[in-house]
Amino acid sequence: MNSKHTTAIKSFFASGICAILGLQPAAAEQIIFTEIQYNAKAGNPDFVELTNITGTPLDMGKWFFSDGIDYTFPDFNAEDTDAHIFKQFETILVSPVDEATLRAAYPSIPEDTRIFGPYNGALSNSGETVTLSDKNGVVLTTIEYNDGGRWPAAADGTGHTLTRINPNLSNGEWRNWAASDQPGGTPGRGPATEDNLPTFTTEIAQTTSTWKYDQNEGNVDLGTIWREPDFDDVTWSSGDGVFGKNSADPFATPWTTGGRFTYYLRSEFQFDELFSSATIDIESHLDDGVVFYLNGQEITRFNMPSGEVNFDTPASSGREWQELADIAS
């Protein structure tokens, strides 16, 4: 699925701005589904694999599946005080059969992998929503898998499992799930880590990129509509960075200075990767302050006062060609 995003940049006392933005995966949930066997090969049981992707032990007493299968994790037990603790970076399995039966069906399950169950009900062979909630009913993780569309067909009855590709990208995004390389999958072995996952950076803009801009010659309040993706900037000028005015610096697009607080810049880009969990890395040289917006929402600011800002809000202090490096989720 393609999506279009507009980056709108509002700079204050800005005589030059250049930006390089990159998108990388970012962690979201603490507990995630990492493997699902929803339509096992005849004679084998299904299973659900969960992983704590944090370095923090979690109390999973009375956690329960509020959608899909029916199972509630055991509460604190004085005779086994660690049984209700989901250890840091631990992977567990939830099964519709007893532990011995599941291990017999999937001999590759590591000896130290804990198996919970049996659960009641069954995972739908045609797809459904599976949700894990804590004891107070707060959703911890959820997925709506499917056996059709762009979901992996090999996971539907051939013995292969639905396997999560990247633990730090979207749980419910079909592009983050694949059929296991081998029948039976890899139950209990957990997800790949960031160390062995491919990383990617998508460059959105660079110093010499072309931007639409408004020098605000009349010092007019443009409100907030200019930040929106569907704002009509056809009357705005276009130019290549760097923007500004200084006889000692080679600006590609000279600006007029004096009599105004704010200059407005907009840039539109196309990003076709998973966007539900990403970071934007911004590097910029500017004078004096700047606020960055993405699709109408502020993502970061530099040398600007806190709270609401408008077209005549001055920068917090005078900065001359200050380098900015920031990361926004």
Secondary structure, DSSP 8 states (H G I E B T S, - for coil): --EEEEEEEEEES-S----B--EEE----SEEEEEEESS--TT---EEEEEE-SSS-EE-TT-EEEESSB-B-----TTSTTTTEE-TT-EEEE-SS-HHHHHHH-TTS-TT-EEE---BS---TT--EEEEE-TTS-EEEEEE--SSTTS-GGGTTSS--EEES-TTS-SS-GGGEEE-SSTT--TTS----GGGS---------TT-EEEEE--TT----TTGGGSTT---TTSEEEES-EE--TTS--SEE---SS-SEEEEEEEEEE-S--SSEEEEEEEEESSEEEEEETTEEEEEES--SS---TT---SS--SSEEEEEEE-
